[in-house]
């Protein structure tokens, strides 16, 4: 006789588990194991609450109880972990229901606002542009002019409108009584996810239609909802659960954060959707794009037939991020999953293709950053004049190599987006001949660049794909991968994309891309549609930040004021609707007269944060010289400073110091961005293009703004921005005027 049971854990229960001591977390894991084996075990004390056959409790240990929703005969959902006094002192405290919008199961804590154990008071903060709400005053009949009764926050919306947006109906009476932000935050500590998202968006000033489009519609169930069918509800993506012992144990011992195990319903729908072709997910920093990419890989791997060796490619531009992706995927799915995925950064992948074909000729690969100087050396050595080496370097890397142009005729026909200066046919002929001589010169030097490697790999893969289309289905030239997943897609060049397009056959679920052009820090501008990657109609955007507080986010968005960014396919993209539910201190802005004084402010701030030696504090500066200055100043104060190199921080502890390029993909608790001065951010060197090449000037300026934006969104809790002399023009007057005295 089978005595076992299905036990799944709702994501909100994990929030409560994470607050427990390590011993109590272990007790929860032991409980789930015992319950799955035999829920009738007398020691578990499984019983209905106040006579309700659906909501039940079971004993975890002496102090804690599990609240369980009885889904079917031997099917249970763990919806909460509570201290025994909370469960039995107020048996009418909890309600459970199926949300009529998402179709997911919600368990609602009905404790009145003001009585909640987890309620918290948050002071008003003028740094965030949200509606001003005044705390209610106590009316005194003896006062001639009593303060007016405070206006309820959501009185402009009817119950019907709120329910249509997905707000939990049992909470409507409490929502109607909310008059302060502190009361709202207290309620939302206990509210279901969609209710929290909707009310915060309305509170932030979004219109009803905007909230419906940005918050509600992306998680709306596609099929009609039966509010009594819990078996159907628990299977929907909106009911975020885990039923795997290994994943649950990893969460309980904190080896993998809850945000890496559970997906927001919006994210889960993107992960598990079937696409007819390439798809793209965008969103601002901290919205979970990388997590979506990882879960997409895991989802695709589970659909594969057995015995296929590494049929999925997971790639990105940054080699540090590629290593991090491997670590995360291992924690998410274990060795068996990782064995089916080729995880490699894009340049190493290109190098592998070239090495397989023995096409490198033993040459040494040099950084693309060295290309302008190589062109300068070539022009001096050959006596060529009339062209600036930087212009030729950009034309060669971005147009000729970037688009994998095979001949002079192809170059004559090529589009040159974002290149600024136009070229006639004679000028293109001159440049083509120069690039042919330049590549021969490089070969004579025994070197080539990573962009050349990418171009050669793309050409090889395109030839390989063409060969496979003319041979039988049993050909050895079948596409390398069934699925390609790309993280930080905005950083790849056109040659990279052509190589990837040739590596996977066009069809359903062939390519899945995540990225944000606002974080583009390399000069790679592409239109995917022109490269055979059609994402039209299959683009989605994440808007909820899980990393950065509302206060930091508001100021980071100020930095982006006035810029227009592309969507990787010829259109425009913005950060409308980008928001956070986290609260914290507002960022500090402060200027100094000199760089020496600014370094003193850095040391002063690091000291003020207490013990910064655990790797949770970082200092970001514009140049390597500034980084060296900061490290020397901190060490003079006895503070351990660690440089962030091309492979990440050289050691995990200490205060991490690095240039803005080094902070891509990193995260810190507290952070200082220093040297945010005019002439440094943006660089003074780009001013020479203002009149001679306005498009290039705008492109370089935008790249510097993106660097500052990326840096400003790395800290989770606190951000300090410093400058000396004149502040950067990217710091709006609103930010500069808020500097500390």
Secondary structure, DSSP 8 states (H G I E B T S, - for coil): -----EEEEEHHHHHHHHTS-HHHHHHHHHHHHHHHH-TT-GGG--EEETTEEEEEEEESSSSEEEEEEEEETTEEEEEEEEEHHHHHH-TTSEEEEE-TTT--EEEEE---TTS-TT-------TTS------------TTSTT-------TTTTS-HHHHHHHT--GGGHHHHHT--SHHHHHHHHTTS-HHHHHHHHHHHTT--HHHHIIIIIGGG--SS---TT-HHHHHTSTTS-EE--HHHHHHHHTTSS-HHHH---HHHHHHHH---SS-EEEEE-TTSSHHHHHHHHHHHHHHTS-TT--S-EEEEES-HHHHHHHHHHHHHHHHHHHHTTEEEEEHHHHHHHHHHHTT-STT-EEE-GGGHHHHHHHHHHHHT--SS-HHHHHHIIIIIIITTT--SHHHHHH---TT--S---HHHHHHHHHHHHHHHHHHHHHTEEEHHHHHHHHHHHHHHHHHHHHHS-TT-TT--SBSEEEESSGGG--HHHHHHHHHHB-SSTT-EEEE--GGG--SS----GGGGT---TT-EEEE-EESSS-HHHHHHHHHHTTT--EE-SSSSEE--TT-EE-------EEEEESSHHHHHHHHHHHHHHT---TTS-EEEEESSHHHHHHHHHHHHHTT--EEEEETTEESSSSSEEEEEGGGGTT--EEEEEE---BTBTTTBGGGGGHHHH-HHHHHHHHHHHHHHHHHHHTSEEEEEEEEEESSB-TTS-HHHHTT---
